[in-house]
Amino acid sequence: MSRVGGRLGLAALTAFLAADVALVGLALRSTAGASDAGGKAAAAAASAAPTGAATPSSTSAPSATESPAAEGAGSGLDVVPLTVGIVAVDAEHAWRFETGSCSKGGSTLAITDDGGSTWQPRAAPFDATMRIRVRDNGGAFAIGSDEECSARFRQTEQGVPAWGAESRVPDAWYRDPKNTAAVGTAEGSRAEPCGEATVVDLSITDTSATALCSDGRVLSSDTGATWTPGETAPGSVAVAATDQQTLLVRPMDGCAGLAVVDARAGDTALGCAEVDLAGVEPGRVALSVRGDHAWLLAGDTVLRSSGDLSEWAAVG
């Protein structure tokens, strides 16, 4: 090979190597730029995500049926023993009361005779009032306690604003004022229908009593000696029993407020009572049914319904 040919070959080889190095460097810079862009995008996405947001993983997400919110339990209403009561008389008349407590008192009573448009205060029968029953003749009796927390009994006649003298409680149903797990029975004894759970509410008919437990169990008895379990509806906050059915009040998906349900079909609302639950404290929901008329107390709101309980209207 001539010297010219050798020099040309060497120059060509040098140019080829230089071009190859340039291409490798370009490729490395391109790869680094893509990696850096990806890292910045990931960091931006992470900073934009809400605090505590879950990151993707290979673990399957829980199904809707496993979610408490999907079951209608995430209502913000804790299930605690009732601190209020309402007593339906008819479409125009009802009594409402605060239970109060043995140690602090605070029981109050008010009556309406115009469908809930106005409420007239009346002297409460006890420091702690656990039950009021309005008789067909307009008179009433109450079971409660003063500061010693022993259950006592008082009566009043129709149109008489004062209550009579205290006396021993006859054989009657009531929630025990000093033990949230106990009830007085129709046989004059004490019973704990919910066992270790507390009694949230107790509804009484002429022939039996129905207890709502804090764990959602519903039990009934005609004497208090034995209790028959019914349906279980967690999240229920009040109960009202009639001779035909047992009604429960509970938050439920699809109801803007509280649903009134038949205990035998607790996932289906008979009707929805529109109430702002943010303004309802736990224990301040009560239901009463008499004949074709139902009254519902939820916080400071009173609602009425008639017939099949599908429609509820606020009063007052």
ZIQUIZI-V187225 format. One record per backbone hydrogen bond with DSSP energy under -1.0 kcal/mol. CO is the residue of the C=O (numbers start at 0). NH is the residue of the N-H. E is the energy in kcal/mol with one decimal. If there is no record, write none. Layout:
{{CO & NH & E} {CO & NH & E}}
//
This chain:
{{1 & 5 & -2.3} {2 & 6 & -2.7} {3 & 7 & -2.6} {4 & 8 & -2.3} {5 & 9 & -2.4} {6 & 10 & -2.4} {7 & 11 & -2.4} {8 & 12 & -2.2} {9 & 13 & -2.5} {10 & 14 & -2.3} {11 & 15 & -2.3} {12 & 16 & -2.5} {13 & 17 & -2.2} {14 & 18 & -2.3} {15 & 19 & -2.2} {16 & 20 & -2.5} {17 & 21 & -2.2} {18 & 22 & -2.2} {19 & 23 & -2.4} {20 & 24 & -2.5} {21 & 25 & -2.3} {22 & 26 & -2.4} {23 & 27 & -2.4} {24 & 28 & -2.4} {25 & 29 & -2.3} {26 & 30 & -2.4} {27 & 31 & -2.5} {28 & 32 & -2.3} {29 & 33 & -2.2} {30 & 34 & -2.4} {31 & 35 & -2.6} {32 & 36 & -2.5} {33 & 37 & -2.6} {34 & 38 & -2.4} {35 & 39 & -2.4} {36 & 40 & -2.6} {37 & 41 & -2.5} {38 & 42 & -2.4} {39 & 43 & -2.5} {40 & 44 & -2.5} {41 & 45 & -2.4} {42 & 46 & -2.4} {43 & 47 & -1.7} {44 & 48 & -1.2} {49 & 52 & -2.2} {62 & 65 & -1.3} {63 & 66 & -1.1} {67 & 72 & -2.0} {68 & 71 & -1.6} {72 & 74 & -1.9} {82 & 98 & -2.4} {84 & 96 & -2.6} {86 & 94 & -2.2} {91 & 114 & -2.4} {92 & 88 & -2.0} {92 & 89 & -1.8} {93 & 111 & -2.4} {94 & 86 & -3.3} {95 & 109 & -2.2} {96 & 84 & -2.4} {98 & 128 & -2.6} {100 & 104 & -2.4} {104 & 100 & -1.4} {107 & 97 & -1.8} {108 & 121 & -2.5} {109 & 95 & -2.5} {110 & 119 & -3.2} {111 & 93 & -1.5} {119 & 110 & -2.2} {126 & 106 & -1.2} {127 & 144 & -2.4} {130 & 142 & -2.4} {132 & 140 & -2.1} {134 & 137 & -1.8} {138 & 134 & -2.9} {139 & 155 & -2.4} {140 & 132 & -2.6} {141 & 153 & -2.1} {142 & 129 & -2.4} {142 & 130 & -1.8} {143 & 151 & -3.0} {144 & 127 & -2.5} {145 & 148 & -2.3} {151 & 143 & -1.8} {152 & 166 & -1.7} {153 & 141 & -2.8} {154 & 163 & -3.4} {155 & 139 & -2.4} {156 & 159 & -2.0} {166 & 152 & -2.2} {173 & 183 & -3.0} {178 & 181 & -1.7} {179 & 198 & -3.0} {181 & 175 & -2.1} {182 & 190 & -2.1} {183 & 173 & -1.4} {184 & 187 & -1.7} {188 & 184 & -2.0} {190 & 182 & -2.4} {191 & 194 & -1.6} {193 & 196 & -1.9} {197 & 213 & -1.9} {199 & 81 & -2.4} {200 & 211 & -2.5} {202 & 209 & -2.8} {207 & 204 & -2.9} {208 & 220 & -2.1} {209 & 202 & -2.7} {210 & 218 & -2.1} {211 & 199 & -2.6} {211 & 200 & -1.2} {212 & 215 & -2.0} {215 & 232 & -2.9} {216 & 212 & -2.8} {217 & 229 & -3.4} {218 & 210 & -3.1} {219 & 227 & -3.5} {220 & 208 & -2.5} {227 & 219 & -2.1} {230 & 217 & -1.1} {232 & 235 & -1.6} {237 & 248 & -2.1} {239 & 246 & -2.8} {244 & 241 & -2.9} {245 & 262 & -3.1} {246 & 239 & -2.3} {247 & 260 & -2.7} {248 & 236 & -3.1} {249 & 258 & -3.0} {251 & 254 & -2.1} {254 & 256 & -2.0} {257 & 272 & -3.4} {258 & 249 & -2.3} {259 & 269 & -2.8} {259 & 270 & -1.2} {260 & 247 & -2.7} {261 & 264 & -2.4} {264 & 267 & -2.1} {270 & 259 & -2.6} {272 & 257 & -2.4} {274 & 276 & -1.1} {275 & 278 & -1.8} {276 & 279 & -1.7} {280 & 283 & -1.7} {282 & 82 & -3.2} {283 & 298 & -3.2} {285 & 296 & -3.0} {287 & 294 & -2.7} {289 & 292 & -1.9} {291 & 306 & -1.5} {292 & 289 & -3.0} {293 & 304 & -2.0} {294 & 287 & -2.3} {295 & 302 & -2.8} {296 & 285 & -2.5} {297 & 300 & -2.1} {300 & 297 & -3.0} {301 & 314 & -2.8} {302 & 295 & -2.8} {303 & 312 & -2.2} {304 & 293 & -2.8} {305 & 308 & -1.2} {312 & 303 & -2.4}}
//
